[in-house]
Structures are given as structure tokens and as C-alpha cells.
């Protein structure tokens, strides 16, 4: 059932089917209907959402109208493994991120008005201790990406120059950019775009109709099939420039915090404490690189 006070028009067949899928907790149907909006591999969606849907089935819980203690309830499906053990911190965080994104999509469709998963307490992330690529290595990587594909170059530039997370990058729409002010509206903050980022977006913007038309259309900036598609292209680019170990989106984002320290909103952080933790980790990995 949809949230109290929200209505679904009977002619909106897709919304009605989605409400019914949530009502009977049919995870496969929910994934099948929303996979394009979620921008994640089906196997990943299934693995991250199954514990929540199965727990809801056991307790006859309506995920579109969860109880007041939903955050406390989520701790069990987030943390329990199939063998009855305790999930790792990054697994817990991945399940939360996927569920939160699912609710964001449901909000866009008008089925609920607020995200009931938002703000759920999470354990701190487990960080890889591999040293980050240096500035010169990243410059070689970006140069190779620019020679290969304009879209890949723009994506990697936003990750490195603006500390973009992969999920927010794939969800970015032209309507979130204000070219007259060189600003970008992110999930919770406004970011001033660096000149390098503006230049990298230029060819994509031209294809989308230019600064007067692209924001009006509201189309997605990037056409990658999913996160794994971008990761694969990044990995191939790392191979081409002999960057070992290969840098992933996370490493480029940490390198951004290392090389472009700024106020938290500029890097997409609304929480100064979270920004401080990420910055300390990036600094520690930079120090590890220097001491190798």
C-alpha cells in the first residue's frame, strides 16, 4: 500500500503494478521494473535487497509503509548473512545504499514522499590500505581516457576533480547543472565546478543540445549501462597506461580529497565528520605511497 495521503492514478499501470509487487514483496518483479533507474547489475540488486525483502515477508511488514522503528528493524537484515553469521561492514553499507536508492526511485515515481531508510545508523566503512595513484599517474590516466572516449574522460574528470561518487555520477542529469554560475546541484550540496570539469563536459553538453536546451530536457549526463560498465572501461584504461594496481572510482575520489582539499560541500559531503574521516584516510594512503 502506498504511504497514507499518497495516491496512484488507476490509469498509471506501471505504478499500480509496482505497488502490487511491493505489497506481495515480489523482489524479482520490483527489480525487473526498476533496473534501469537503479543503474546496478541485477545480481547486485538481488544480493543487496533480498535480506530485507525476505525479512519483511517473515514478519508481514509493508516496505512502502514501514513502522516507526524501521531503522532498528533494518539492522537484522542488513547484518545477517545467509549462513547466520555477521556481515562485513562494507556489505552492510552496500545493502543500505541499495535500499536507500530503491526508495529514492520510488519517491520519484510518486509512491511515497520521504525515504524511510535515510539516516539509518551504519558502521564505518572498511578501507583498503592500497596506496593511491599519484598525480602524475592520474594525469596519464586522464590523458588516455580523453584519447579513448569523451564520455569516459568527463566521468573520470568529475570523480577526480569534484570527488563524485559512482552512484551519483550515473544518476546525474543536465538539469542539475547551472552553467551560468558554473555550479552543480548534488544530492545534498551545491558544488562549484572546476574549469577542468566544465571543459570535460563541453562535448557531452554540445551533443545534448547546449546549455540552453540540455538542462530543460533533464536527461542523464552519462549513458553508461551501469556501474560495472564504467569500472570495466576504467580498468582497461589503467591497463593501457600500465597503472598497477589499477585505480577504481573509489581511489580516484580519495585522490580528489587528497589533491583538492576544500570545504565539505565542494566534495559532495553534507556531514563535516564524514568528510573529515574520508580526508584523513586519503591523507594516510598518500603518506603510505610516499613511504613505499
N, C-alpha and C positions, 0 to 999 in steps of 0.2 A: 504494500500500500504506500502511496506517496505521502510525504510529510503533510501533517494537518495544515489545512489552509492552501495547499497547492493543488492545482487541478490539471488534468491531462485531457485535452480535447479528444472526444471519441473518434474523430477523423484522423488523429495522429497515430496511425497504425504502428509505426516503429516504437513510439513512446509507450503505447499500450502493451506491446509485446515485451518491451524491456521491463516494464513494471511487473508483468506476469512472471518473467524469468527471475526477477529478484524475489518475488513472492514465494515461488516454489524453490528458490535457492538453486537454480539451474546454472551452475558456473559456466559450463560449456556454451550455453546459449548467450550468456552475458558477454563472454569473451568474443564469441563469433560476431555479435552485433557491434562491439565497440573496439575491435582490434585496431582499426585504422586510426581512431582518435587516441588510443593509448600508446602507439608507437613503440611497442615492445614485442619481442618474439613471443609467440603463443605459448611455447614451453615455459618461458619465464613467467608469463602471466598466470599460467596454470599452477606452477610451483609456488608462487608467492601468495596467491589468493585462495588456494584450496584449503589450507588450515582454517582460515576464517569462515569460509562457506560451510565446511564440514562441522565446525563447532556450532555455527548458527543452526544447522539442521538438527543437531543433537538436542539443542535447547529451545528449538522453535522460536528463534529470535529473528525479528524483521530488520534486515540491514538498512532499509530505507527509513525506518523509524526506530533506531536503536534506543536502548534505555539510558537513563541519566548517568549510570556508572559504566558507560561504554568503554572508556579508556582503561578502566580497571579490568573489564571483561576481556579486552583485546590482549592483555598481557599473556594469557594462556595460549591462544592460537598463534600468537607471534613467536612465543618462546619454545614451544614443544616440538620436537622432531618426530618423524614417523616411527622411530624406534623407542620413543618415550624419553629420550634424553633432552638436554637443554640446547637450543640453537645458539650458534655463534652470534656475536653482536652485529656483525655485518649482515647476517641472514635476517635477523630481527628488523634491522633498519630497512633492508630491501623489501620485506613484506609490508612494512608500514608505508614506504614510499609508493608502492604499487597500489595499495588500498586507498591512500590519500589521492593519488592521481585518478583512480577509478571514480571516486566521489566528485572530484573536480569536473570530470566529463559529465557525470550525471547532473551536476549543477548547471552546466552549460545547456543541457537538454531540458532544463526546467522542471525536473522531477523533485528536487529538493532545493532549499535556499542556502543552507550552510553545510560545511564539511564536518561531519561528526568525528572524523579521525584526526582532524587538525589539532596539533598541540599534545598529542599522546606522548607521554614520557618515554624516552628512548635511551638505551645505553650509549656511551661514547663509541665512536667508530674504531674499528681495528685498523691501524695504519700499516701499510707496507713500509719497510725500512730501506728499500732500494733507493739509492741516491737519485736526485732529479737530474734531468739533462741540463747542460749548461746553456748559457745564452747563445754562444756560437753554434752549438748543436741544434738549438731550436731555430735559429736563423736559417741554417741549411735545410732543416725540415720544411719550414715555411716556403723557402725558395723552390724546393722540389714540388711541394703541393701546388704552388702557383703555376708551375710549368705543366702540371698534370691536369688540374681541374679548377675552374674558378670557384665553384661551389665549395669544394673541399678546402681551398685556400681561405675563403671567407669564414667557414666554420671554425677552422683551427685558429684563425686570427682572433675571432671573438672569444674563444676559450682562453687563449694566451693573453690577449690584450685586456679583456674585460672579465676574466675569471668566470666564464659561463659554465654552468653545469650542463651535462649532456641532455638531460630531460628537458630543461628549459630552453635549450638551443633548438631541439627538434620541435618544440611547441611554439617557437617564436613566430609572430605574424607581423606583416608590414604595418598593420595598424598600431603596433606598439612603438613605432619609431617616429620621432619628431625631427625631421631633417633640418628645419629652420633653426632649431635650438641645439642640434647635434645631441639629442637625448634619447634614451631608450627606457621605456617602462618595463620593468621586470616583474616577477611575481609579487614582490613586496617592497621594492625600492625603485628609484629612478637613477639611472646611470648616465653619466656624461660619456659620450662616445669619443674615443681617441681618434685622431686623424687617420691612423693606420686602419682602424676598423671601418671608418667611413669609406676610405678608398677601396678596401676589400669588398665592401657591399655594393660598390658602384655598378659593376657589370650585372649583378643579380637584380639590382633595382631597375636598371635600364630595361632588362628583359621583362620585368613585371609591370612596366608602364610608366616608370619615372616617379619622382617624389610627389607629383600631384595626383596620380591615379593609384599607385600601389597601396598606399595606406587606406584608401577608400574601399578597395576590394577586400582587404583584410585576409589575403591568402597567406599561407605559411611561407616563410622565407626560404626554408630548405626542403628539398624533395627527397632526402634520404629515406629508404624504406623503413628503417628502424635504427636503433642504437647500434646493433651489431654491424649493420651496413657501414656506418661511419667508422666504427672501430676497425673493421677489416681494411678499409681504404687507408686509414692512418697507419696501420701495421705494415701494409705494403709500401707506404711512403717511407717509413722508418727503415725498412729493408733496403730501399733504393739508395739511402744516404748512409748506410752501414751504422745506424744508430742502435747500439746494444748496451743495456737491454732496451727494447722498444718502448717508447713513451706512449701511454694511453691518455685518454681525455683527462683523467684524474691528475696525472703527473703534469700535464700542461697547465691545468688550473692551479695546482700548487706552485708551479713555476711562476705563474702570474702573480700570486701573492708575494712570492719572493722578490720578483723583479719590479713590481709596480705597487709597492705599499701605499695605501690610501685609506680614506675613511671607509668604514664597512659598507655603506650603501653603494659605493662605487664598484664594489666587487659582488654585489647581489646579496649581501648579508644584512638582515634587519636586526640581528641579535649581535651586539658587540662581543659578548662572551664567546659565541660560536666563531666569530671572525678571529678573535684572539687565539683560540685553540688551533684553528687552521693555520694562522700565520706562524705560530710557534713551531708547529710541525714542519711547515715548509722551510723555516729557518734552520731547524735541526737537520733536515735532509740536505740542505745546501752545505752545512758545515761538514756533514759526513762525506759529501762529494769532494770538498777541499782537502780532507784529511786522508783520502784514499792513497 
